[in-house]
């Protein structure tokens, strides 16, 4: 058994694709159009981890999705927190939690939110 992908819903697919491809260096590998939604499959650099962004044509009455209390975050590893921070600033994004050292995992970690408010943890070996 292997994990194929994680799916999250995107309210503005263009903003979400920009975030995941330009900032997090994921590659758009496949698209599919269904009757009620468009699916966008993104893969990490080694092709082992995939994220499915689902753009539903009908939005909730409130205009946004709720994340519930069970979902926590997605996590990505970068080679350099400094280089990632520079790139993030250049693209106009900001941390929701600035980088800090977490001794329990011997890594620098930080958090940023994607365009739909999903938390994304950025990790770098120190």
C-alpha positions in Angstrom: 0.0 0.0 0.0 1.3 3.5 -0.8 -0.1 7.0 -0.4 -1.0 8.5 -3.8 -2.0 12.0 -2.9 -3.6 14.5 -0.5 -6.6 16.5 -1.8 -7.5 20.0 -0.7 -10.1 22.4 -2.2 -9.0 25.7 -3.7 -11.3 28.7 -4.0 -9.0 30.6 -6.4 -7.2 28.0 -8.4 -4.8 30.5 -10.1 -3.6 31.8 -6.8 -3.3 28.3 -5.4 -1.4 27.0 -8.4 1.0 30.0 -8.2 1.6 29.4 -4.5 2.4 25.7 -4.9 4.3 25.9 -8.2 6.2 29.1 -7.8 6.8 29.2 -4.1 6.9 25.5 -3.2 8.4 24.3 -6.5 5.8 21.7 -7.1 5.2 20.6 -10.7 1.7 20.5 -12.3 1.7 16.9 -13.7 -1.9 16.3 -14.6 -5.3 18.0 -15.0 -8.8 16.5 -15.2 -12.2 18.2 -15.8 -15.2 16.6 -14.1 -18.8 17.6 -14.3 -18.6 19.7 -11.2 -14.9 20.3 -10.6 -11.5 20.6 -12.1 -8.6 18.6 -10.6 -5.0 19.7 -10.6 -2.3 17.2 -9.6 1.0 18.6 -8.4 4.1 16.6 -7.6 7.3 17.3 -5.6 10.7 17.3 -7.1 11.2 13.5 -6.9 7.7 12.7 -8.0 7.0 10.7 -4.8 4.5 13.0 -3.1 1.4 14.4 -4.8 -1.1 17.1 -3.9 -4.5 17.3 -5.7 -6.0 20.8 -5.8 -9.8 20.6 -6.4 -11.6 23.6 -7.8 -15.3 23.1 -7.4 -17.5 25.1 -9.7 -20.1 25.6 -7.0 -18.8 27.2 -3.8 -20.3 26.9 -0.3 -22.9 29.5 0.6 -20.4 31.2 2.8 -18.0 31.6 -0.1 -15.2 29.6 1.6 -14.5 26.2 2.8 -14.0 25.2 6.4 -10.9 23.2 7.4 -12.4 21.5 10.4 -10.6 20.7 13.5 -8.9 17.5 12.3 -6.6 18.8 9.6 -3.4 20.3 10.8 -1.0 21.2 8.0 1.1 20.2 5.0 4.9 20.1 5.6 7.7 20.8 3.1 11.4 20.6 3.5 13.7 23.2 2.0 17.5 23.2 1.8 17.8 26.7 3.1 15.4 28.6 5.3 17.2 31.9 4.4 16.8 31.3 0.6 13.2 30.2 1.0 12.5 33.4 3.1 14.1 35.5 0.4 12.0 33.8 -2.3 8.8 34.0 -0.2 9.3 37.8 0.3 10.0 38.4 -3.4 6.8 36.6 -4.3 4.8 38.7 -1.8 4.0 36.1 0.8 4.6 36.3 4.6 5.1 33.9 7.4 2.3 33.3 9.9 4.9 32.0 12.3 8.5 33.2 11.7 11.3 30.6 11.5 12.5 29.1 14.8 14.7 26.2 15.9 12.8 23.2 17.2 15.3 21.0 19.1 13.0 18.0 19.2 13.4 17.5 15.5 16.7 19.3 15.1 15.3 21.6 12.4 14.3 25.2 11.7 10.6 25.4 11.2 8.2 28.1 10.1 4.6 28.4 9.0 2.9 30.1 6.1 -0.7 29.9 4.9 -1.7 29.1 1.3 -4.3 31.3 -0.5 -7.1 29.3 1.1 -5.8 29.5 4.6 -4.3 26.0 4.8 -1.3 26.0 7.0 2.0 24.9 5.4 5.0 24.1 7.6 8.4 24.8 6.1 11.3 22.8 7.6 15.1 23.1 7.1 17.9 21.1 8.7 20.0 23.3 10.9 
